[in-house]
Amino acid sequence: MQCCISEEQAAGWALREVVERWHQLCKGSVPSQRFICGETLDSAELARLAEVADGWRARLMDGTVIHYPPA
């Protein structure tokens, strides 16, 4: 699946929106799943999730999300 997302649009997404969009395509990580479920992350976990989400945002923009069929 290829999607067209502009840099301007993606730059305006809050952390929650990036994670939610990523989870529509991929499983995410344990911290991202906890974040979406409303669990409190400590400052280090939240900082790391923000770093990872920046990479997800870039991949969502450039369409490099690879889908593998279920095994």
KENULO-486458 format. One record per atom (N, C-alpha, C): residue in one letter; atom name; residue number from 0; x, y, z. Coordinates in nm, 3 decimals. Layout:
N
['A' 'CA' NUM [X Y Z]] ...
//
This chain:
71
['M' 'N' 0 [0.084 -0.117 0.000]] ['M' 'CA' 0 [0.000 0.000 0.000]] ['M' 'C' 0 [0.089 0.124 0.000]] ['Q' 'N' 1 [0.061 0.214 -0.088]] ['Q' 'CA' 1 [0.136 0.338 -0.098]] ['Q' 'C' 1 [0.043 0.452 -0.059]] ['C' 'N' 2 [0.090 0.544 0.022]] ['C' 'CA' 2 [0.006 0.657 0.060]] ['C' 'C' 2 [0.082 0.786 0.033]] ['C' 'N' 3 [0.007 0.890 0.006]] ['C' 'CA' 3 [0.067 1.020 -0.020]] ['C' 'C' 3 [0.040 1.110 0.098]] ['I' 'N' 4 [0.143 1.140 0.174]] ['I' 'CA' 4 [0.131 1.226 0.290]] ['I' 'C' 4 [0.236 1.334 0.275]] ['S' 'N' 5 [0.192 1.458 0.278]] ['S' 'CA' 5 [0.287 1.568 0.261]] ['S' 'C' 5 [0.368 1.588 0.388]] ['E' 'N' 6 [0.487 1.644 0.370]] ['E' 'CA' 6 [0.572 1.675 0.486]] ['E' 'C' 6 [0.502 1.772 0.579]] ['E' 'N' 7 [0.437 1.871 0.520]] ['E' 'CA' 7 [0.368 1.972 0.599]] ['E' 'C' 7 [0.258 1.909 0.684]] ['Q' 'N' 8 [0.182 1.819 0.624]] ['Q' 'CA' 8 [0.075 1.752 0.697]] ['Q' 'C' 8 [0.133 1.668 0.811]] ['A' 'N' 9 [0.232 1.586 0.779]] ['A' 'CA' 9 [0.291 1.497 0.879]] ['A' 'C' 9 [0.363 1.574 0.989]] ['A' 'N' 10 [0.422 1.687 0.955]] ['A' 'CA' 10 [0.493 1.767 1.056]] ['A' 'C' 10 [0.397 1.821 1.162]] ['G' 'N' 11 [0.270 1.835 1.127]] ['G' 'CA' 11 [0.172 1.886 1.220]] ['G' 'C' 11 [0.112 1.782 1.312]] ['W' 'N' 12 [0.146 1.655 1.290]] ['W' 'CA' 12 [0.090 1.548 1.373]] ['W' 'C' 12 [0.153 1.548 1.512]] ['A' 'N' 13 [0.069 1.535 1.613]] ['A' 'CA' 13 [0.117 1.515 1.749]] ['A' 'C' 13 [0.169 1.372 1.762]] ['L' 'N' 14 [0.241 1.346 1.868]] ['L' 'CA' 14 [0.295 1.212 1.892]] ['L' 'C' 14 [0.185 1.106 1.886]] ['R' 'N' 15 [0.072 1.132 1.949]] ['R' 'CA' 15 [-0.037 1.035 1.951]] ['R' 'C' 15 [-0.084 1.003 1.809]] ['E' 'N' 16 [-0.096 1.104 1.724]] ['E' 'CA' 16 [-0.143 1.080 1.588]] ['E' 'C' 16 [-0.043 0.996 1.508]] ['V' 'N' 17 [0.085 1.023 1.524]] ['V' 'CA' 17 [0.188 0.943 1.455]] ['V' 'C' 17 [0.176 0.797 1.498]] ['V' 'N' 18 [0.168 0.775 1.629]] ['V' 'CA' 18 [0.161 0.638 1.681]] ['V' 'C' 18 [0.033 0.570 1.635]] ['E' 'N' 19 [-0.079 0.640 1.639]] ['E' 'CA' 19 [-0.205 0.580 1.593]] ['E' 'C' 19 [-0.198 0.541 1.447]] ['R' 'N' 20 [-0.144 0.630 1.364]] ['R' 'CA' 20 [-0.131 0.599 1.221]] ['R' 'C' 20 [-0.037 0.481 1.198]] ['W' 'N' 21 [0.073 0.476 1.274]] ['W' 'CA' 21 [0.166 0.365 1.261]] ['W' 'C' 21 [0.099 0.234 1.299]] ['H' 'N' 22 [0.021 0.237 1.405]] ['H' 'CA' 22 [-0.047 0.117 1.451]] ['H' 'C' 22 [-0.153 0.069 1.353]] ['Q' 'N' 23 [-0.199 0.154 1.265]] ['Q' 'CA' 23 [-0.292 0.111 1.161]] ['Q' 'C' 23 [-0.222 0.020 1.060]] ['L' 'N' 24 [-0.089 0.035 1.051]] ['L' 'CA' 24 [-0.012 -0.040 0.953]] ['L' 'C' 24 [0.074 -0.150 1.015]] ['C' 'N' 25 [0.123 -0.126 1.136]] ['C' 'CA' 25 [0.216 -0.218 1.201]] ['C' 'C' 25 [0.179 -0.233 1.349]] ['K' 'N' 26 [0.236 -0.333 1.410]] ['K' 'CA' 26 [0.207 -0.361 1.550]] ['K' 'C' 26 [0.259 -0.254 1.645]] ['G' 'N' 27 [0.368 -0.189 1.608]] ['G' 'CA' 27 [0.429 -0.091 1.698]] ['G' 'C' 27 [0.519 -0.161 1.798]] ['S' 'N' 28 [0.541 -0.096 1.909]] ['S' 'CA' 28 [0.628 -0.149 2.015]] ['S' 'C' 28 [0.548 -0.156 2.144]] ['V' 'N' 29 [0.605 -0.221 2.242]] ['V' 'CA' 29 [0.537 -0.229 2.372]] ['V' 'C' 29 [0.513 -0.089 2.429]] ['P' 'N' 30 [0.613 0.000 2.429]] ['P' 'CA' 30 [0.585 0.134 2.481]] ['P' 'C' 30 [0.478 0.209 2.400]] ['S' 'N' 31 [0.478 0.192 2.268]] ['S' 'CA' 31 [0.377 0.262 2.188]] ['S' 'C' 31 [0.238 0.205 2.216]] ['Q' 'N' 32 [0.229 0.076 2.237]] ['Q' 'CA' 32 [0.100 0.015 2.271]] ['Q' 'C' 32 [0.053 0.064 2.407]] ['R' 'N' 33 [0.144 0.073 2.504]] ['R' 'CA' 33 [0.110 0.125 2.637]] ['R' 'C' 33 [0.064 0.270 2.628]] ['F' 'N' 34 [0.134 0.350 2.548]] ['F' 'CA' 34 [0.101 0.491 2.529]] ['F' 'C' 34 [-0.040 0.506 2.475]] ['I' 'N' 35 [-0.074 0.431 2.373]] ['I' 'CA' 35 [-0.206 0.438 2.312]] ['I' 'C' 35 [-0.315 0.392 2.409]] ['C' 'N' 36 [-0.282 0.298 2.495]] ['C' 'CA' 36 [-0.379 0.249 2.594]] ['C' 'C' 36 [-0.396 0.344 2.711]] ['G' 'N' 37 [-0.319 0.453 2.712]] ['G' 'CA' 37 [-0.334 0.552 2.818]] ['G' 'C' 37 [-0.248 0.527 2.941]] ['E' 'N' 38 [-0.160 0.428 2.934]] ['E' 'CA' 38 [-0.070 0.404 3.047]] ['E' 'C' 38 [0.034 0.516 3.054]] ['T' 'N' 39 [0.078 0.547 3.172]] ['T' 'CA' 39 [0.178 0.651 3.192]] ['T' 'C' 39 [0.317 0.595 3.161]] ['L' 'N' 40 [0.391 0.667 3.076]] ['L' 'CA' 40 [0.529 0.632 3.046]] ['L' 'C' 40 [0.618 0.727 3.125]] ['D' 'N' 41 [0.731 0.677 3.175]] ['D' 'CA' 41 [0.822 0.768 3.243]] ['D' 'C' 41 [0.891 0.856 3.139]] ['S' 'N' 42 [0.963 0.956 3.183]] ['S' 'CA' 42 [1.020 1.055 3.090]] ['S' 'C' 42 [1.117 0.992 2.990]] ['A' 'N' 43 [1.193 0.893 3.033]] ['A' 'CA' 43 [1.287 0.827 2.942]] ['A' 'C' 43 [1.212 0.747 2.835]] ['E' 'N' 44 [1.107 0.676 2.877]] ['E' 'CA' 44 [1.027 0.599 2.780]] ['E' 'C' 44 [0.959 0.692 2.680]] ['L' 'N' 45 [0.906 0.802 2.730]] ['L' 'CA' 45 [0.837 0.897 2.643]] ['L' 'C' 45 [0.934 0.962 2.545]] ['A' 'N' 46 [1.054 0.995 2.592]] ['A' 'CA' 46 [1.155 1.054 2.504]] ['A' 'C' 46 [1.196 0.955 2.396]] ['R' 'N' 47 [1.214 0.830 2.434]] ['R' 'CA' 47 [1.252 0.727 2.335]] ['R' 'C' 47 [1.139 0.704 2.236]] ['L' 'N' 48 [1.015 0.701 2.284]] ['L' 'CA' 48 [0.901 0.684 2.193]] ['L' 'C' 48 [0.894 0.799 2.093]] ['A' 'N' 49 [0.920 0.920 2.139]] ['A' 'CA' 49 [0.920 1.036 2.050]] ['A' 'C' 49 [1.027 1.021 1.941]] ['E' 'N' 50 [1.146 0.971 1.979]] ['E' 'CA' 50 [1.253 0.949 1.881]] ['E' 'C' 50 [1.211 0.845 1.777]] ['V' 'N' 51 [1.155 0.735 1.825]] ['V' 'CA' 51 [1.111 0.627 1.735]] ['V' 'C' 51 [0.999 0.678 1.644]] ['A' 'N' 52 [0.907 0.754 1.702]] ['A' 'CA' 52 [0.794 0.806 1.625]] ['A' 'C' 52 [0.840 0.902 1.515]] ['D' 'N' 53 [0.951 0.973 1.537]] ['D' 'CA' 53 [1.005 1.058 1.431]] ['D' 'C' 53 [1.045 0.974 1.311]] ['G' 'N' 54 [1.103 0.857 1.336]] ['G' 'CA' 54 [1.136 0.765 1.227]] ['G' 'C' 54 [1.011 0.712 1.160]] ['W' 'N' 55 [0.910 0.679 1.240]] ['W' 'CA' 55 [0.783 0.632 1.183]] ['W' 'C' 55 [0.720 0.739 1.096]] ['R' 'N' 56 [0.724 0.863 1.144]] ['R' 'CA' 56 [0.668 0.976 1.068]] ['R' 'C' 56 [0.736 0.985 0.931]] ['A' 'N' 57 [0.869 0.975 0.931]] ['A' 'CA' 57 [0.945 0.982 0.805]] ['A' 'C' 57 [0.906 0.868 0.713]] ['R' 'N' 58 [0.892 0.749 0.768]] ['R' 'CA' 58 [0.854 0.633 0.686]] ['R' 'C' 58 [0.712 0.645 0.634]] ['L' 'N' 59 [0.622 0.701 0.713]] ['L' 'CA' 59 [0.486 0.724 0.667]] ['L' 'C' 59 [0.484 0.825 0.552]] ['M' 'N' 60 [0.571 0.925 0.558]] ['M' 'CA' 60 [0.577 1.026 0.453]] ['M' 'C' 60 [0.635 0.971 0.323]] ['D' 'N' 61 [0.741 0.889 0.335]] ['D' 'CA' 61 [0.807 0.844 0.212]] ['D' 'C' 61 [0.757 0.709 0.162]] ['G' 'N' 62 [0.663 0.650 0.234]] ['G' 'CA' 62 [0.601 0.526 0.187]] ['G' 'C' 62 [0.687 0.403 0.201]] ['T' 'N' 63 [0.782 0.401 0.295]] ['T' 'CA' 63 [0.870 0.285 0.309]] ['T' 'C' 63 [0.822 0.185 0.412]] ['V' 'N' 64 [0.693 0.186 0.439]] ['V' 'CA' 64 [0.636 0.084 0.530]] ['V' 'C' 64 [0.614 -0.042 0.447]] ['I' 'N' 65 [0.675 -0.150 0.487]] ['I' 'CA' 65 [0.665 -0.275 0.414]] ['I' 'C' 65 [0.565 -0.366 0.483]] ['H' 'N' 66 [0.473 -0.419 0.405]] ['H' 'CA' 66 [0.373 -0.510 0.460]] ['H' 'C' 66 [0.408 -0.652 0.418]] ['Y' 'N' 67 [0.411 -0.739 0.514]] ['Y' 'CA' 67 [0.436 -0.879 0.486]] ['Y' 'C' 67 [0.307 -0.955 0.509]] ['P' 'N' 68 [0.276 -1.052 0.424]] ['P' 'CA' 68 [0.153 -1.128 0.445]] ['P' 'C' 68 [0.165 -1.211 0.573]] ['P' 'N' 69 [0.051 -1.236 0.641]] ['P' 'CA' 69 [0.056 -1.317 0.762]] ['P' 'C' 69 [0.113 -1.455 0.734]] ['A' 'N' 70 [0.187 -1.507 0.828]] ['A' 'CA' 70 [0.249 -1.641 0.811]] ['A' 'C' 70 [0.147 -1.750 0.828]] 
//
